[in-house]
Amino acid sequence: MVPTKRRAVLAAALTLPVALAPRKPQAATPGLSDLSRLQAVDGATVPEFRFSTADGTVRTLADYAGQGVVLNLWATWCVPCVAEMPALDALSRLVAGDGVAVLALSSDRGGAPPVERFYRDKGIQTLPVLLDSRGDAARALGVRGIPTTLLIDRTGKERGRLEGAADWASAGFVQAIRRMAGPAAHSLGKPDRGSNA
């Protein structure tokens, strides 16, 4: 996780030339699928904040009322953020039919162009370009660094939070997200038959 106050220093440091020995290709980083890193939160209502779409349209979480929300705060210059974006993109496809929106709010100061370029270069296809360039969401949510991801249920209450990168498309995380979001509106009132979906 990268503290938000250090991002300019980190961005500058990442541009310095460094001689590195060749590294062997590695499998997925250990621990990214570790569900125990997800902190359960006891249902505090998420405070109001604004963010914007690529075309400048202002949004709030009220625009997603009745949906579960996976809210990720990230930036294109943040190495662990970059590592988890393909998993968030895959998660978006996996939970779309469950009425769960995956919202990745970029704190990039350059607005939409760097995010659009990043999505194009990395093959991110399902996540909308959303911006928190002024840090409104990060401040309102008390985020200490990025990436940070909140799981918000259909009533607007925070049910989980994870600081750092994760393999969001892994089976354990997908199941936890579906469970924390709660039943979709079309299934409210129906008894739970012990389904994991």
DRENDO-1510 file (C-alpha; in Angstrom, 1 decimal, always signed):
<recs>
REC; n; res; u; v; w
REC; 1; MET; +0.0; +0.0; +0.0 .
REC; 2; VAL; +1.3; +3.4; -0.9 .
REC; 3; PRO; +0.5; +6.3; +1.5 .
REC; 4; THR; -1.4; +9.0; -0.4 .
REC; 5; LYS; +0.9; +11.8; +0.9 .
REC; 6; ARG; +4.0; +10.1; -0.5 .
REC; 7; ARG; +2.7; +9.6; -4.1 .
REC; 8; ALA; +4.7; +12.5; -5.6 .
REC; 9; VAL; +7.9; +11.2; -4.1 .
REC; 10; LEU; +7.2; +7.7; -5.1 .
REC; 11; ALA; +6.3; +8.8; -8.7 .
REC; 12; ALA; +9.6; +10.6; -8.9 .
REC; 13; ALA; +11.6; +7.7; -7.5 .
REC; 14; LEU; +10.0; +5.3; -10.0 .
REC; 15; THR; +11.3; +7.4; -12.9 .
REC; 16; LEU; +15.0; +7.1; -11.7 .
REC; 17; PRO; +17.1; +4.6; -13.7 .
REC; 18; VAL; +18.0; +1.6; -11.6 .
REC; 19; ALA; +20.2; -1.3; -12.6 .
REC; 20; LEU; +18.5; -4.5; -11.6 .
REC; 21; ALA; +19.6; -8.1; -12.1 .
REC; 22; PRO; +17.3; -10.1; -14.3 .
REC; 23; ARG; +14.5; -11.7; -12.4 .
REC; 24; LYS; +12.8; -15.1; -13.0 .
REC; 25; PRO; +9.1; -14.9; -13.9 .
REC; 26; GLN; +7.1; -15.5; -10.7 .
REC; 27; ALA; +3.7; -16.9; -10.1 .
REC; 28; ALA; +1.0; -14.6; -8.5 .
REC; 29; THR; +2.3; -12.8; -5.5 .
REC; 30; PRO; +1.8; -14.9; -2.4 .
REC; 31; GLY; -1.0; -13.6; -0.2 .
REC; 32; LEU; -3.0; -11.7; -2.8 .
REC; 33; SER; -5.7; -14.4; -2.5 .
REC; 34; ASP; -5.6; -14.4; +1.3 .
REC; 35; LEU; -9.1; -13.6; +2.4 .
REC; 36; SER; -8.0; -13.1; +6.0 .
REC; 37; ARG; -6.6; -9.7; +5.0 .
REC; 38; LEU; -10.2; -8.5; +4.4 .
REC; 39; GLN; -11.3; -6.6; +7.5 .
REC; 40; ALA; -15.0; -7.1; +8.4 .
REC; 41; VAL; -16.7; -3.8; +9.1 .
REC; 42; ASP; -19.9; -3.6; +11.2 .
REC; 43; GLY; -22.1; -1.7; +8.9 .
REC; 44; ALA; -21.3; +2.0; +9.2 .
REC; 45; THR; -23.1; +4.1; +6.6 .
REC; 46; VAL; -20.7; +5.3; +4.0 .
REC; 47; PRO; -20.4; +9.1; +4.0 .
REC; 48; GLU; -21.3; +11.2; +1.0 .
REC; 49; PHE; -18.6; +12.2; -1.5 .
REC; 50; ARG; -18.4; +13.0; -5.2 .
REC; 51; PHE; -16.4; +11.6; -8.0 .
REC; 52; SER; -16.6; +12.0; -11.8 .
REC; 53; THR; -16.8; +10.0; -15.0 .
REC; 54; ALA; -14.4; +10.5; -17.9 .
REC; 55; ASP; -16.7; +13.1; -19.5 .
REC; 56; GLY; -16.9; +15.1; -16.3 .
REC; 57; THR; -20.4; +13.9; -15.1 .
REC; 58; VAL; -20.5; +14.1; -11.3 .
REC; 59; ARG; -21.5; +10.9; -9.5 .
REC; 60; THR; -22.2; +9.8; -5.9 .
REC; 61; LEU; -22.8; +6.4; -4.4 .
REC; 62; ALA; -26.5; +7.3; -4.5 .
REC; 63; ASP; -26.3; +6.6; -8.2 .
REC; 64; TYR; -25.7; +2.9; -7.4 .
REC; 65; ALA; -28.5; +2.6; -4.8 .
REC; 66; GLY; -29.8; -1.0; -4.5 .
REC; 67; GLN; -26.5; -2.4; -5.8 .
REC; 68; GLY; -23.6; -3.9; -3.9 .
REC; 69; VAL; -20.4; -1.8; -4.6 .
REC; 70; VAL; -16.8; -2.8; -4.6 .
REC; 71; LEU; -15.1; +0.6; -4.3 .
REC; 72; ASN; -11.4; +0.7; -5.1 .
REC; 73; LEU; -9.2; +3.8; -4.7 .
REC; 74; TRP; -6.1; +3.6; -6.9 .
REC; 75; ALA; -3.7; +5.5; -9.3 .
REC; 76; THR; -1.8; +4.6; -12.4 .
REC; 77; TRP; +1.5; +5.4; -10.7 .
REC; 78; CYS; +0.9; +3.1; -7.8 .
REC; 79; VAL; +2.7; -0.3; -8.4 .
REC; 80; PRO; +0.4; -2.5; -6.2 .
REC; 81; CYS; -2.7; -0.7; -7.7 .
REC; 82; VAL; -1.5; -1.5; -11.2 .
REC; 83; ALA; -0.9; -5.2; -10.2 .
REC; 84; GLU; -4.5; -5.7; -9.0 .
REC; 85; MET; -6.4; -3.9; -11.8 .
REC; 86; PRO; -6.8; -6.9; -14.1 .
REC; 87; ALA; -8.3; -8.8; -11.2 .
REC; 88; LEU; -10.8; -6.0; -10.5 .
REC; 89; ASP; -11.6; -6.0; -14.2 .
REC; 90; ALA; -12.3; -9.7; -14.1 .
REC; 91; LEU; -14.3; -9.3; -10.9 .
REC; 92; SER; -16.5; -6.7; -12.6 .
REC; 93; ARG; -17.5; -9.4; -15.2 .
REC; 94; LEU; -18.0; -12.1; -12.6 .
REC; 95; VAL; -20.4; -10.1; -10.4 .
REC; 96; ALA; -22.2; -8.0; -13.0 .
REC; 97; GLY; -25.2; -10.4; -13.0 .
REC; 98; ASP; -25.4; -10.2; -9.2 .
REC; 99; GLY; -26.1; -6.5; -9.1 .
REC; 100; VAL; -22.7; -5.6; -7.8 .
REC; 101; ALA; -20.9; -2.6; -9.3 .
REC; 102; VAL; -17.1; -2.5; -9.3 .
REC; 103; LEU; -16.0; +1.2; -9.1 .
REC; 104; ALA; -12.2; +2.0; -9.4 .
REC; 105; LEU; -11.7; +5.7; -8.5 .
REC; 106; SER; -8.4; +7.0; -9.9 .
REC; 107; SER; -6.6; +9.7; -7.9 .
REC; 108; ASP; -4.5; +10.6; -11.0 .
REC; 109; ARG; -4.2; +14.4; -11.3 .
REC; 110; GLY; -4.1; +14.3; -15.1 .
REC; 111; GLY; -7.8; +13.5; -15.2 .
REC; 112; ALA; -9.2; +10.9; -17.6 .
REC; 113; PRO; -6.4; +10.7; -20.3 .
REC; 114; PRO; -3.8; +8.8; -18.2 .
REC; 115; VAL; -6.5; +6.4; -16.9 .
REC; 116; GLU; -7.9; +5.8; -20.5 .
REC; 117; ARG; -4.3; +5.2; -21.7 .
REC; 118; PHE; -3.7; +2.8; -18.9 .
REC; 119; TYR; -6.9; +0.8; -19.5 .
REC; 120; ARG; -6.1; +0.6; -23.2 .
REC; 121; ASP; -2.5; -0.6; -22.6 .
REC; 122; LYS; -3.5; -3.1; -19.9 .
REC; 123; GLY; -6.6; -4.4; -21.7 .
REC; 124; ILE; -9.0; -3.3; -19.0 .
REC; 125; GLN; -12.4; -3.6; -20.7 .
REC; 126; THR; -15.2; -3.6; -18.1 .
REC; 127; LEU; -14.3; -1.0; -15.6 .
REC; 128; PRO; -15.6; +2.5; -16.2 .
REC; 129; VAL; -13.1; +5.4; -16.1 .
REC; 130; LEU; -13.9; +7.1; -12.7 .
REC; 131; LEU; -11.9; +9.9; -11.1 .
REC; 132; ASP; -11.3; +11.1; -7.6 .
REC; 133; SER; -8.6; +13.6; -8.7 .
REC; 134; ARG; -9.2; +16.0; -5.8 .
REC; 135; GLY; -9.2; +13.2; -3.2 .
REC; 136; ASP; -12.7; +13.8; -2.0 .
REC; 137; ALA; -13.5; +10.1; -1.7 .
REC; 138; ALA; -10.2; +9.3; +0.0 .
REC; 139; ARG; -10.7; +12.0; +2.6 .
REC; 140; ALA; -14.4; +11.1; +3.2 .
REC; 141; LEU; -13.6; +7.5; +3.7 .
REC; 142; GLY; -10.5; +8.0; +5.9 .
REC; 143; VAL; -8.2; +6.1; +3.4 .
REC; 144; ARG; -4.6; +5.9; +4.7 .
REC; 145; GLY; -3.1; +4.8; +1.4 .
REC; 146; ILE; -3.7; +3.2; -1.9 .
REC; 147; PRO; -4.9; +0.7; -3.1 .
REC; 148; THR; -7.7; +0.6; -0.6 .
REC; 149; THR; -11.0; -1.3; -1.4 .
REC; 150; LEU; -14.3; -1.1; +0.4 .
REC; 151; LEU; -17.2; -3.5; +0.1 .
REC; 152; ILE; -20.5; -1.7; +0.4 .
REC; 153; ASP; -23.8; -3.6; +0.8 .
REC; 154; ARG; -27.0; -2.7; -1.0 .
REC; 155; THR; -28.2; -0.4; +1.8 .
REC; 156; GLY; -25.0; +1.8; +1.5 .
REC; 157; LYS; -23.2; +0.3; +4.6 .
REC; 158; GLU; -19.6; -0.6; +4.6 .
REC; 159; ARG; -19.1; -4.3; +5.3 .
REC; 160; GLY; -15.5; -4.9; +4.5 .
REC; 161; ARG; -12.2; -3.0; +3.8 .
REC; 162; LEU; -8.8; -4.2; +2.5 .
REC; 163; GLU; -5.7; -2.0; +2.4 .
REC; 164; GLY; -3.3; -3.2; -0.3 .
REC; 165; ALA; -3.6; -5.3; -3.5 .
REC; 166; ALA; -5.7; -8.4; -3.7 .
REC; 167; ASP; -6.6; -11.1; -6.3 .
REC; 168; TRP; -10.2; -9.9; -6.4 .
REC; 169; ALA; -11.3; -12.4; -9.0 .
REC; 170; SER; -10.2; -15.4; -6.9 .
REC; 171; ALA; -13.1; -17.7; -5.8 .
REC; 172; GLY; -12.8; -16.7; -2.1 .
REC; 173; PHE; -13.1; -13.0; -2.7 .
REC; 174; VAL; -15.9; -13.3; -5.2 .
REC; 175; GLN; -17.9; -15.4; -2.7 .
REC; 176; ALA; -17.2; -12.9; +0.1 .
REC; 177; ILE; -18.3; -10.0; -2.1 .
REC; 178; ARG; -21.5; -11.7; -3.1 .
REC; 179; ARG; -22.2; -12.5; +0.6 .
REC; 180; MET; -21.4; -9.0; +1.9 .
REC; 181; ALA; -23.4; -7.3; -0.8 .
REC; 182; GLY; -26.5; -9.2; +0.3 .
REC; 183; PRO; -29.2; -10.6; -1.9 .
REC; 184; ALA; -30.2; -8.9; -5.1 .
REC; 185; ALA; -33.5; -7.0; -5.1 .
REC; 186; HIS; -35.1; -9.7; -7.3 .
REC; 187; SER; -34.4; -12.3; -4.6 .
REC; 188; LEU; -35.4; -10.3; -1.5 .
REC; 189; GLY; -38.0; -12.0; +0.5 .
REC; 190; LYS; -37.1; -15.4; -0.7 .
REC; 191; PRO; -35.6; -17.7; +1.9 .
REC; 192; ASP; -31.9; -18.4; +1.7 .
REC; 193; ARG; -31.4; -22.0; +0.8 .
REC; 194; GLY; -27.8; -22.0; +1.9 .
REC; 195; SER; -26.5; -21.0; -1.5 .
REC; 196; ASN; -22.9; -19.7; -1.7 .
REC; 197; ALA; -23.7; -17.5; -4.8 .
</recs>
